Amino acid sequence: MNISVFGLGYVGCVSLGCLAQNGHNVIGVDISVEKVDLINQGKPTIIEGEIDEIISKQYKLKKISATSDYKKAVSETDISILCVGTPSTREGHLNQEQIYTCARQIGECLKSKETFHIIVIRSTVFPGTNKKVGEIIENVSKKKRNIDFAIVSNPEFLREGTAVNDYYNPSITVLGSDNEYALSVMNEVHKEINAPAIEVEINVAEIIKYINNSFHALKICFANEVGNICKRLEIDSHDVMNLFSKDNKLNISSYYLRPGFAYGGSCLPKDLKALNTLAHDYYLESPVLSAIERSNDYHKELALKTILDTGKNTIGFVGISFKEGTDDLRFSPSVEIIEKLIGKGKKIYVYDPNVQISKLIGSNKSYIEEKLPHISSLLIKDLDKMILESEVIVFPNKMSELNYLQINKEKIIIDFFRNESLMGYDNYIGLCW
């Protein structure tokens, strides 16, 4: 099939590569000339395992290309998949203007297009967006929904760091539409996906991502609070939570249920705030959901206090992105803590081989420039040198290189993840165990 993907960020780049790998001809669309140029050089717009090889191979096979010309993309394809950003507003709603801009652009193109076109919404959006996108396209194109075009809500469940594997192996594929033909086409598009396709009402498909991510955020905070209590009682919190996680009859995943660091990234904070705002809009109280962000903020404060309580002035961070294996710095709790430590006059070093300032683009680049405008001066390429220079070494994430480290006994180690190979050191401090 011929498919256009609007938005070449995390979801868009992975979708572009994986769709092409599945045999489709895919055109990426983005207003960023930099992202378009990267794809047209056979390079990904993100750092993510496997995607660089996929993009390179599919580019050489001429299965993928990119453009800023949305008219060309729509005219040459039968399906347009919307993967553009929906960032939070200050009040907690979503800024869905990029979605509506895409709808207007597609509507323009459909004015003169003779063939049936399917629009797929992959971006995380509020319930009602599918309906509004259809209205916009109808108003602009003067065409009729389910006669000239159809809309499918098809939310993504990709985790940064494992996005390619998640693309091919999600728990479920969710499809919501009022058009049977569009559903059958999307079932065909997803036939290579190792998961059952579940057809649901459109509004169910639109809200499921918020429910998932809000629960994931809740699980992280719950485990961290358990860890804090257990540490005070000199109980091993991981023994407790490992036992707790043995009960999987109620379909509770153990993935997030390990005491550790605060959550961050571009999804959980945004979607949790959106669900809270949605409840508020309908005058509903949601005390548990409302408490999650406060609990997460408290956990970051506890992490900061743990560092400050050492009384040391030179702090080295082994990792700054919100998650191992990615260069995503958006809402990384490590960035927030480093920002506050610098404000208290601490000398900071950062080692993160995935973060290369010159390669950061889009909202990722904007976020770190606002939070840590002098981040380049903090980064150090030699891990051994950073350990030598630092009095306190902080490990925010899981690290695969730890077996090769040599850390002097006088160094203080603060571990936010529970890296097992660090626990034998004399001056080892676990965040909540």
C-alpha positions as CSV (number, residue, x, y, z in Angstrom):
1,M,0.0,0.0,0.0
2,N,1.0,3.6,-0.4
3,I,1.0,5.4,2.9
4,S,1.9,8.9,4.1
5,V,3.0,9.5,7.7
6,F,2.5,13.1,9.0
7,G,5.0,13.9,11.7
8,L,8.5,12.5,11.9
9,G,9.1,12.5,15.6
10,Y,9.3,9.3,17.7
11,V,6.1,7.7,16.7
12,G,6.3,8.9,13.1
13,C,9.9,7.8,12.5
14,V,9.3,4.3,13.9
15,S,6.1,4.0,11.9
16,L,7.8,5.1,8.8
17,G,10.5,2.6,9.0
18,C,8.4,-0.4,10.2
19,L,5.6,0.2,7.7
20,A,8.3,0.2,4.9
21,Q,9.9,-2.9,6.3
22,N,6.5,-4.6,6.1
23,G,6.4,-3.9,2.4
24,H,4.5,-0.6,2.1
25,N,5.7,2.5,0.2
26,V,5.9,5.3,2.8
27,I,6.2,9.0,2.4
28,G,7.1,11.0,5.6
29,V,5.7,14.5,6.0
30,D,7.1,17.2,8.3
31,I,7.5,20.9,8.5
32,S,11.0,20.4,9.8
33,V,13.4,20.6,6.9
34,E,16.0,19.0,9.1
35,K,13.9,15.9,9.8
36,V,13.0,15.6,6.1
37,D,16.6,15.9,5.1
38,L,17.6,13.2,7.6
39,I,15.1,10.7,6.2
40,N,16.1,11.5,2.6
41,Q,19.7,10.7,3.6
42,G,18.5,7.3,4.9
43,K,19.0,8.4,8.6
44,P,16.4,8.4,11.4
45,T,15.3,11.5,13.2
46,I,15.6,9.8,16.6
47,I,18.0,7.6,18.6
48,E,16.3,4.3,19.1
49,G,17.5,0.7,18.9
50,E,17.2,-0.9,15.4
51,I,15.5,2.0,13.7
52,D,18.7,3.4,12.1
53,E,19.3,0.1,10.3
54,I,15.6,-0.1,9.3
55,I,15.5,3.4,7.9
56,S,18.9,3.0,6.1
57,K,17.8,-0.3,4.5
58,Q,14.4,0.8,3.4
59,Y,15.7,4.1,2.0
60,K,18.2,2.1,-0.1
61,L,15.3,-0.1,-1.3
62,K,13.4,3.2,-2.2
63,K,10.5,2.2,0.1
64,I,10.7,5.5,2.1
65,S,11.1,9.2,1.3
66,A,10.2,12.4,3.1
67,T,8.8,15.8,2.1
68,S,7.3,19.0,3.4
69,D,4.9,19.1,0.5
70,Y,1.7,17.6,2.0
71,K,-0.2,17.9,-1.2
72,K,2.3,15.6,-3.0
73,A,2.2,13.1,-0.1
74,V,-1.6,12.9,0.0
75,S,-2.0,12.7,-3.8
76,E,0.4,9.8,-4.0
77,T,-1.0,7.7,-1.2
78,D,-4.2,6.0,-0.1
79,I,-3.7,6.2,3.7
80,S,-2.5,9.2,5.8
81,I,-1.3,8.4,9.3
82,L,-1.2,11.3,11.7
83,C,1.7,11.1,14.2
84,V,2.1,14.7,15.0
85,G,2.6,16.1,18.5
86,T,-0.1,16.9,21.0
87,P,1.7,18.7,23.8
88,S,0.1,19.8,27.1
89,T,-1.1,23.4,27.5
90,R,-0.4,25.3,30.7
91,E,-3.8,24.3,32.0
92,G,-3.3,20.6,31.2
93,H,-5.4,20.3,28.1
94,L,-3.8,19.1,24.9
95,N,-2.7,21.5,22.1
96,Q,-4.2,19.6,19.2
97,E,-3.6,22.3,16.6
98,Q,-1.1,20.2,14.7
99,I,-3.8,17.5,14.3
100,Y,-6.3,20.1,13.1
101,T,-3.7,21.6,10.7
102,C,-3.2,18.1,9.2
103,A,-6.9,17.8,8.8
104,R,-7.2,21.1,7.0
105,Q,-4.2,20.1,4.7
106,I,-5.7,16.7,3.9
107,G,-9.1,18.4,3.3
108,E,-7.4,20.7,0.7
109,C,-5.9,17.8,-1.0
110,L,-9.1,15.8,-1.1
111,K,-10.9,18.6,-3.1
112,S,-9.3,17.3,-6.2
113,K,-8.7,13.7,-5.3
114,E,-10.9,11.1,-7.0
115,T,-10.0,8.1,-4.9
116,F,-11.2,7.1,-1.4
117,H,-8.7,8.2,1.3
118,I,-8.2,6.8,4.8
119,I,-7.0,9.1,7.6
120,V,-5.5,7.3,10.7
121,I,-5.0,9.1,14.0
122,R,-2.0,7.6,15.8
123,S,-1.4,10.7,18.0
124,T,-2.7,10.7,21.5
125,V,-5.8,12.9,21.4
126,F,-8.8,13.7,23.5
127,P,-12.1,11.9,22.9
128,G,-14.1,13.7,20.2
129,T,-11.0,14.4,18.0
130,N,-11.9,11.8,15.4
131,K,-15.3,13.4,15.0
132,K,-13.8,16.9,14.8
133,V,-11.2,15.9,12.3
134,G,-13.9,14.5,10.1
135,E,-15.9,17.7,10.3
136,I,-12.8,19.8,9.4
137,I,-12.0,17.6,6.4
138,E,-15.7,17.8,5.2
139,N,-15.8,21.6,5.6
140,V,-12.5,22.1,3.7
141,S,-12.9,19.5,1.0
142,K,-16.7,19.6,0.5
143,K,-16.4,15.8,0.4
144,K,-18.5,13.4,2.6
145,R,-17.2,11.2,5.4
146,N,-17.6,7.4,4.7
147,I,-18.3,8.2,1.0
148,D,-15.1,10.0,0.0
149,F,-12.9,9.4,3.0
150,A,-12.9,7.6,6.4
151,I,-11.1,8.1,9.7
152,V,-9.7,5.4,12.0
153,S,-8.4,5.9,15.5
154,N,-5.4,3.7,16.0
155,P,-3.5,4.6,19.2
156,E,0.2,3.6,19.5
157,F,1.7,1.9,22.6
158,L,5.4,2.5,21.9
159,R,7.9,2.8,24.7
160,E,11.0,4.8,24.0
161,G,14.0,2.5,24.1
162,T,12.0,-0.5,22.9
163,A,9.9,1.2,20.2
164,V,10.6,-1.2,17.3
165,N,9.9,-4.3,19.3
166,D,6.8,-2.7,20.7
167,Y,5.6,-1.8,17.2
168,Y,5.7,-5.4,16.1
169,N,4.7,-7.0,19.5
170,P,2.1,-4.8,21.2
171,S,-0.3,-6.5,23.6
172,I,-3.2,-5.4,21.3
173,T,-3.8,-3.4,18.2
174,V,-6.7,-1.0,18.8
175,L,-8.9,0.2,15.9
176,G,-11.8,2.5,16.2
177,S,-13.8,3.7,13.1
178,D,-17.4,4.0,11.8
179,N,-16.3,2.6,8.4
180,E,-16.0,-1.1,7.8
181,Y,-13.9,-0.8,4.7
182,A,-11.3,1.4,6.5
183,L,-11.2,-1.2,9.3
184,S,-10.6,-4.0,6.9
185,V,-7.8,-2.0,5.2
186,M,-6.1,-1.2,8.6
187,N,-6.4,-4.9,9.6
188,E,-4.5,-5.6,6.4
189,V,-1.9,-3.0,7.2
190,H,-1.4,-4.6,10.6
191,K,-1.2,-8.2,9.4
192,E,2.5,-8.4,10.2
193,I,1.9,-7.2,13.8
194,N,2.1,-10.0,16.4
195,A,-1.0,-9.0,18.3
196,P,-4.8,-9.4,18.0
197,A,-6.6,-6.4,16.4
198,I,-9.5,-5.3,18.6
199,E,-12.2,-3.2,17.0
200,V,-13.8,-0.8,19.5
201,E,-15.9,2.3,19.6
202,I,-14.1,5.4,18.4
203,N,-14.2,7.1,21.8
204,V,-12.8,4.0,23.5
205,A,-9.9,4.0,21.1
206,E,-9.3,7.7,21.8
207,I,-9.2,7.4,25.6
208,I,-7.4,4.1,26.1
209,K,-3.9,5.6,25.9
210,Y,-4.7,8.0,28.8
211,I,-6.0,5.2,30.9
212,N,-2.9,3.1,30.2
213,N,-0.4,5.8,30.8
214,S,-2.1,7.1,33.9
215,F,-2.1,3.6,35.4
216,H,1.6,3.2,34.5
217,A,2.4,6.5,36.2
218,L,0.4,5.3,39.2
219,K,2.3,2.0,39.4
220,I,5.6,3.8,39.4
221,C,4.7,6.1,42.2
222,F,3.0,3.3,44.2
223,A,6.2,1.2,44.0
224,N,8.4,4.1,45.0
225,E,6.2,5.0,48.0
226,V,6.4,1.3,49.1
227,G,10.1,1.5,48.7
228,N,10.4,4.6,50.9
229,I,8.4,3.0,53.7
230,C,10.3,-0.3,53.5
231,K,13.6,1.4,53.7
232,R,12.6,3.1,56.9
233,L,11.6,-0.3,58.3
234,E,14.8,-1.9,57.0
235,I,12.7,-4.2,54.8
236,D,14.0,-5.0,51.3
237,S,11.5,-3.3,49.1
238,H,12.4,-5.4,46.0
239,D,11.6,-8.6,47.9
240,V,8.3,-7.1,48.8
241,M,7.4,-5.9,45.3
242,N,8.7,-9.1,43.7
243,L,6.3,-11.0,45.9
244,F,3.5,-8.6,45.1
245,S,4.1,-9.0,41.4
246,K,3.8,-12.7,41.5
247,D,0.0,-12.3,41.4
248,N,-0.7,-11.7,37.7
249,K,-4.3,-13.1,37.7
250,L,-5.7,-9.5,37.8
251,N,-3.6,-8.6,34.7
252,I,-1.2,-6.4,36.5
253,S,2.1,-6.0,34.7
254,S,5.3,-6.1,36.8
255,Y,7.1,-3.8,34.3
256,Y,6.8,-0.6,36.3
257,L,6.4,-2.2,39.7
258,R,10.0,-1.8,41.0
259,P,11.0,1.0,43.4
260,G,13.3,3.3,41.7
261,F,13.4,6.8,40.2
262,A,10.6,9.2,39.3
263,Y,8.8,8.9,36.0
264,G,9.5,11.3,33.2
265,G,9.5,11.5,29.4
266,S,7.0,13.0,27.0
267,C,4.1,10.6,27.6
268,L,3.3,9.9,31.2
269,P,3.3,13.5,32.5
270,K,1.3,14.8,29.6
271,D,-1.3,12.0,29.5
272,L,-1.8,12.0,33.3
273,K,-2.4,15.7,33.3
274,A,-4.8,15.4,30.4
275,L,-6.9,12.7,32.2
276,N,-7.0,14.9,35.3
277,T,-8.1,17.9,33.3
278,L,-10.7,15.8,31.5
279,A,-12.2,14.8,34.9
280,H,-12.1,18.4,36.1
281,D,-13.9,19.5,33.0
282,Y,-16.8,17.3,33.9
283,Y,-16.7,18.4,37.6
284,L,-15.5,15.0,38.8
285,E,-13.2,14.4,41.7
286,S,-10.2,12.1,41.0
287,P,-8.2,12.2,44.2
288,V,-5.9,9.2,43.3
289,L,-5.0,10.6,39.9
290,S,-4.6,14.0,41.3
291,A,-2.1,12.7,43.8
292,I,0.2,10.9,41.4
293,E,2.1,14.0,40.1
294,R,2.5,15.3,43.7
295,S,3.9,11.9,44.7
296,N,6.3,11.9,41.7
297,D,7.4,15.4,42.5
298,Y,8.0,14.4,46.1
299,H,10.1,11.5,45.0
300,K,12.3,13.8,42.9
301,E,12.6,16.0,46.0
302,L,13.7,13.0,48.0
303,A,16.3,12.1,45.3
304,L,17.6,15.7,45.5
305,K,17.7,15.6,49.3
306,T,19.6,12.3,49.2
307,I,22.3,13.9,47.0
308,L,22.5,17.1,49.1
309,D,22.7,15.1,52.4
310,T,26.1,13.8,51.3
311,G,27.5,17.3,51.8
312,K,29.6,16.9,48.7
313,N,30.0,19.6,46.0
314,T,31.1,17.6,42.9
315,I,28.4,15.4,41.5
316,G,28.7,13.1,38.5
317,F,25.6,11.7,36.7
318,V,25.9,8.5,34.7
319,G,23.0,9.3,32.3
320,I,20.7,12.3,31.9
321,S,18.0,11.1,29.5
322,F,14.7,10.0,31.1
323,K,15.4,6.4,30.2
324,E,18.4,4.2,29.2
325,G,18.9,3.7,25.5
326,T,17.4,7.0,24.3
327,D,18.5,10.6,23.9
328,D,15.0,12.0,25.0
329,L,15.6,14.7,27.6
330,R,12.0,16.0,27.7
331,F,10.8,16.1,31.3
332,S,13.7,13.9,32.4
333,P,13.7,13.9,36.2
334,S,17.5,13.9,36.1
335,V,17.4,17.2,34.2
336,E,15.3,18.8,36.9
337,I,17.6,17.6,39.7
338,I,20.7,18.8,37.9
339,E,19.1,22.2,37.3
340,K,18.4,22.5,41.1
341,L,21.9,21.3,42.0
342,I,23.5,23.9,39.8
343,G,21.3,26.5,41.5
344,K,22.7,25.4,44.8
345,G,26.3,25.9,43.5
346,K,27.2,22.3,42.9
347,K,29.7,21.3,40.2
348,I,28.0,18.8,37.8
349,Y,29.4,16.3,35.3
350,V,27.2,14.3,33.0
351,Y,28.2,11.2,31.1
352,D,25.6,9.9,28.6
353,P,26.8,8.4,25.3
354,N,23.4,8.6,23.7
355,V,23.1,12.4,24.1
356,Q,24.9,14.4,21.5
357,I,23.8,18.1,21.6
358,S,24.5,18.7,17.9
359,K,22.0,15.9,17.0
360,L,19.1,17.0,19.2
361,I,16.2,18.4,17.3
362,G,12.6,19.6,17.7
363,S,11.0,19.7,21.1
364,N,13.7,17.6,22.6
365,K,16.3,20.3,21.7
366,S,14.0,23.2,22.8
367,Y,13.3,21.6,26.2
368,I,17.0,21.1,27.2
369,E,18.0,24.5,25.9
370,E,15.4,26.1,28.2
371,K,16.2,23.9,31.2
372,L,20.0,23.6,30.9
373,P,21.2,26.2,28.3
374,H,24.8,25.4,29.1
375,I,24.5,21.6,29.0
376,S,27.4,21.3,26.6
377,S,29.7,22.4,29.4
378,L,28.4,19.6,31.7
379,L,28.9,16.7,29.3
380,I,32.0,14.6,29.6
381,K,32.9,11.8,27.1
382,D,35.2,9.8,29.4
383,L,33.3,7.9,32.0
384,D,36.5,6.9,34.0
385,K,37.5,10.6,34.1
386,M,34.1,11.6,35.3
387,I,34.2,9.1,38.1
388,L,37.7,10.2,39.1
389,E,36.6,13.9,39.2
390,S,33.3,13.3,41.1
391,E,32.8,12.9,44.9
392,V,29.3,11.6,44.4
393,I,28.3,9.4,41.4
394,V,24.6,9.2,40.6
395,F,23.1,6.4,38.5
396,P,19.6,7.4,37.4
397,N,19.0,4.5,35.1
398,K,19.9,1.0,34.3
399,M,23.5,0.9,33.0
400,S,24.9,-2.0,30.9
401,E,28.6,-0.8,31.4
402,L,28.8,-1.2,35.1
403,N,30.7,-4.5,35.2
404,Y,33.7,-2.7,33.7
405,L,33.8,0.2,36.2
406,Q,36.5,0.8,38.8
407,I,35.2,3.0,41.5
408,N,37.4,4.0,44.5
409,K,36.0,3.1,47.9
410,E,35.8,6.8,49.0
411,K,33.3,7.6,46.3
412,I,29.7,7.8,47.3
413,I,27.4,6.0,44.9
414,I,23.7,6.9,44.8
415,D,21.7,4.4,42.7
416,F,18.2,5.3,41.5
417,F,17.6,2.1,39.6
418,R,19.1,-0.7,41.7
419,N,21.9,-1.8,39.5
420,E,22.9,-5.1,41.2
421,S,26.6,-4.8,40.4
422,L,26.9,-1.5,42.4
423,M,25.4,-2.8,45.7
424,G,28.6,-4.3,47.0
425,Y,30.3,-0.9,47.3
426,D,30.9,0.4,50.9
427,N,29.4,3.9,50.3
428,Y,26.4,2.7,48.3
429,I,23.0,4.4,48.8
430,G,19.9,3.0,47.2
431,L,17.2,5.6,46.6
432,C,14.4,3.7,48.3
433,W,15.9,0.3,49.3
